[in-house]
Amino acid sequence: MKSILLLGPTSAGKTPLGELCTIRGIAGKNCYHFDFGEALRNICEGKSDNLSISNQESSFIKGVLDTGALLENEHFYLAEKIVKGFLSSWHVGKRDVFLLNGLPRHYGQAKDMESFYPIRKLIVLECTPEIILDRILLNTGGDRSNRSDDNIVLVRKKIKLYEERTLPLIEFYKHLNADIMRIQVGTDTTAEDMYQQLLLNTNFS
């Protein structure tokens, strides 16, 4: 199984790109897009019967989402449980591509991920805070409807967290000799635009 990490700030288009990769595959291989944020939201909505998440854990996850926080090292066991549940449910095979979106989000999570799913390829979606706000307002990716975490306060908090704690992961993976592809995202950049750039990158063949 080839693991690829999809990085980018909120509303950069990670989920629409991930969904398109799942439909079309990557480099002729089946692709399974794991959206960690969506998985957490599903847990809070009671849509995760196969994960054995307790009421206490579900309440904790809801608090994380409501405040725009991150799961810290001591709670990584929850992330691991969710990831393994996803792989099991979708029967992801050794020849498939596992596209991670939203996990890992910081150094501690990345270190923990290395112990069971090493990542050696990154797709980094890059855009400015101004473009992020425009994309949310216009719902450019088509995936922002009825998102309670898209209020301006939480969006700015998530941008700050991304810059301070998630962007440094690029250097972390550089030291592990990972292949890194950067895609510049504008206000009107679609998942199709990003996918076509991905097809042109030979490192992801």
HUWOTA-V125983 format. One record per backbone hydrogen bond with DSSP energy under -0.5 kcal/mol. CO is the residue of the C=O (numbers start at 0). NH is the residue of the N-H. If there is no record, write none. Layout:
CO_NH / CO_NH
This chain:
0_2 / 1_97 / 2_119 / 2_120 / 3_5 / 3_99 / 4_6 / 4_122 / 5_101 / 6_124 / 8_11 / 12_16 / 13_17 / 14_18 / 15_19 / 16_20 / 17_21 / 18_22 / 19_23 / 20_24 / 25_28 / 28_25 / 29_96 / 30_32 / 31_33 / 31_98 / 32_34 / 33_35 / 33_100 / 34_38 / 35_39 / 36_40 / 37_41 / 38_42 / 39_43 / 40_44 / 41_46 / 42_45 / 47_50 / 48_51 / 51_53 / 53_57 / 54_58 / 55_59 / 56_60 / 57_61 / 58_62 / 59_63 / 60_64 / 61_65 / 62_66 / 63_67 / 63_68 / 64_67 / 69_71 / 71_74 / 72_75 / 74_77 / 74_78 / 75_79 / 76_80 / 77_81 / 78_82 / 79_83 / 80_84 / 81_85 / 82_86 / 83_87 / 84_88 / 85_89 / 86_90 / 86_91 / 87_90 / 92_95 / 95_1 / 96_31 / 96_98 / 97_3 / 97_99 / 98_33 / 99_5 / 100_35 / 105_109 / 106_110 / 107_111 / 108_112 / 109_113 / 110_114 / 111_114 / 112_115 / 112_116 / 119_178 / 120_4 / 121_123 / 121_180 / 122_6 / 122_124 / 123_125 / 123_182 / 124_8 / 125_184 / 127_131 / 128_132 / 129_133 / 130_134 / 131_135 / 132_136 / 133_137 / 134_138 / 134_139 / 138_141 / 143_146 / 145_147 / 146_149 / 147_150 / 150_154 / 151_155 / 152_156 / 153_157 / 154_158 / 155_159 / 156_160 / 157_161 / 158_162 / 159_163 / 160_164 / 160_165 / 161_165 / 161_166 / 165_168 / 166_169 / 167_171 / 168_172 / 169_173 / 170_174 / 172_175 / 172_177 / 173_176 / 178_121 / 180_123 / 182_125 / 185_188 / 189_193 / 190_194 / 191_195 / 192_196 / 193_197 / 194_198 / 195_199 / 196_200 / 197_200 / 199_201 / 200_203 / 201_204
